[in-house]
Amino acid sequence: MTSTTRGNVWYLDSREIFHMKGSKELFNNLEEKDLQLLIEIGDNGRCSTKGIGTITFKRESSSHLHLENVMHVPRLKKNLISIVVL
Protein backbone atom coordinates (compact mmCIF):
# COMPACT_ATOMS: atom_id res chain seq x y z
CA MET A 1 0.00 0.00 0.00
CA THR A 2 1.34 3.45 -0.82
CA SER A 3 0.50 7.06 -0.16
CA THR A 4 1.83 9.96 -2.20
CA THR A 5 2.58 13.57 -1.47
CA ARG A 6 4.17 16.09 -3.82
CA GLY A 7 5.47 13.33 -6.06
CA ASN A 8 6.92 11.21 -3.25
CA VAL A 9 5.81 7.64 -2.70
CA TRP A 10 5.62 6.19 0.79
CA TYR A 11 5.55 2.46 1.40
CA LEU A 12 3.94 0.89 4.44
CA ASP A 13 6.40 -1.60 5.89
CA SER A 14 5.66 -4.12 8.62
CA ARG A 15 9.31 -5.13 9.08
CA GLU A 16 10.80 -1.78 10.04
CA ILE A 17 10.74 -0.26 13.51
CA PHE A 18 11.38 3.30 12.28
CA HIS A 19 9.88 5.63 9.70
CA MET A 20 12.64 6.43 7.17
CA LYS A 21 13.18 8.93 4.35
CA GLY A 22 16.11 9.18 1.96
CA SER A 23 16.09 12.89 1.11
CA LYS A 24 15.83 15.97 3.30
CA GLU A 25 12.82 17.37 1.47
CA LEU A 26 9.48 17.37 3.29
CA PHE A 27 11.00 17.37 6.77
CA ASN A 28 9.23 20.00 8.89
CA ASN A 29 12.26 19.95 11.11
CA LEU A 30 15.37 17.85 10.96
CA GLU A 31 17.98 17.51 13.65
CA GLU A 32 21.07 16.51 11.71
CA LYS A 33 23.26 14.18 13.71
CA ASP A 34 24.79 10.73 13.47
CA LEU A 35 22.40 8.48 15.39
CA GLN A 36 24.95 5.64 15.51
CA LEU A 37 22.52 3.33 13.67
CA LEU A 38 23.31 1.36 10.53
CA ILE A 39 20.38 0.54 8.25
CA GLU A 40 20.67 -2.50 5.99
CA ILE A 41 19.38 -1.72 2.51
CA GLY A 42 18.30 -3.83 -0.48
CA ASP A 43 21.72 -4.18 -2.07
CA ASN A 44 23.01 -5.77 1.16
CA GLY A 45 24.85 -2.56 1.93
CA ARG A 46 24.56 -0.56 5.11
CA CYS A 47 24.17 3.15 5.52
CA SER A 48 24.15 5.37 8.55
CA THR A 49 21.35 7.60 9.72
CA LYS A 50 22.11 11.31 9.42
CA GLY A 51 19.30 12.82 11.45
CA ILE A 52 15.81 12.58 12.86
CA GLY A 53 12.80 14.81 12.36
CA THR A 54 9.10 15.27 11.67
CA ILE A 55 7.21 15.10 8.38
CA THR A 56 3.60 16.17 7.82
CA PHE A 57 1.68 15.37 4.68
CA LYS A 58 -1.87 15.30 3.42
CA ARG A 59 -3.40 11.87 2.82
CA GLU A 60 -5.94 11.05 0.13
CA SER A 61 -8.67 11.32 2.78
CA SER A 62 -7.73 15.04 3.10
CA SER A 63 -6.56 14.61 6.68
CA HIS A 64 -2.96 15.22 7.67
CA LEU A 65 -0.56 12.61 8.91
CA HIS A 66 2.25 13.67 11.22
CA LEU A 67 5.18 11.30 11.31
CA GLU A 68 7.52 11.90 14.22
CA ASN A 69 10.96 10.44 14.76
CA VAL A 70 11.53 9.91 11.03
CA MET A 71 15.09 8.82 10.33
CA HIS A 72 16.99 10.57 7.55
CA VAL A 73 18.88 7.81 5.71
CA PRO A 74 20.51 9.49 2.68
CA ARG A 75 21.15 6.35 0.58
CA LEU A 76 17.61 5.05 1.04
CA LYS A 77 15.70 5.12 -2.25
CA LYS A 78 12.24 4.39 -0.82
CA ASN A 79 10.36 6.20 1.91
CA LEU A 80 9.08 3.83 4.59
CA ILE A 81 6.26 4.21 7.09
CA SER A 82 6.55 1.67 9.86
CA ILE A 83 3.25 -0.06 10.59
CA VAL A 84 4.70 -1.14 13.93
CA VAL A 85 5.21 2.50 14.96
CA LEU A 86 1.80 3.64 13.68
N, C-alpha and C positions, 0 to 999 in steps of 0.2 A: 504494500500500500504506500502511496506517495502523496505528498502535499507540496504545492509549488508556491513560491512567492518571488516576484520580480525576476523570473527566469531561473530561479534556483530550485532544484529538486531535493526533497528530503525523504529519506527512507526510514521507515519504522523498523527497528531491529530489536529482536528479543534476546540477542546474545550479548549485547553491550551493556555495561553498567554506567556509562556516561553518554551524554549528548556530545556530538563532535562535529566540527565544521572545519573545512580545509582553508578557506580564505578569511580575511579579516572583515570583508564586507558584511553588512547586516548586524554586526555586533552593536548593541546600544551602548555598551561599555565593555572594555576589554582590559584586564589587568595583565600586561605582558610580563611573564616570568617563566622560568623553567620549573615545571611542576615535578621534575624528577620521575616522570612516568614515561615508559616506552610503550607505544601502541604498535601492535603487529598488524601489518596491512596485507592486502591480497597477494602481493608479489613475494611474500615471505620475508619482506624487509621489516625493519622497525624504525619508527620515527618518534622523536620526542615531542611532547606537548610544549607549546610556547606561550600559553596564557589561558585565562579562564574569564568568562563574561556572561552577559545576558543578551538574548536575541528575542525580539518580539515580531511576530508576523500575523497577517490576517489569513484565516483559514477560509475555505470555500463556503462555510456556513456563516460568514461575515463576522464571526467573533474572533477575538485576538487570542493568540497563544503566546505565553511568556515562558521561554525556556531559560532557566537559571543554571548556573554552573556548567555552561557549555565549554568544552575544551577546544582550544584552537590548536589544530594539528596540521601544520602547513602542507605536508605531502599527501594528505588525505584527499582523494578525488570525489568522494561521495559524502554528503551531509547525513548524519545519522541521528535519529531521535530514539532514545532508549525507552522501550516499552516498560522495562523494569523500573526506571526512574519515574515515568509518568504515573 
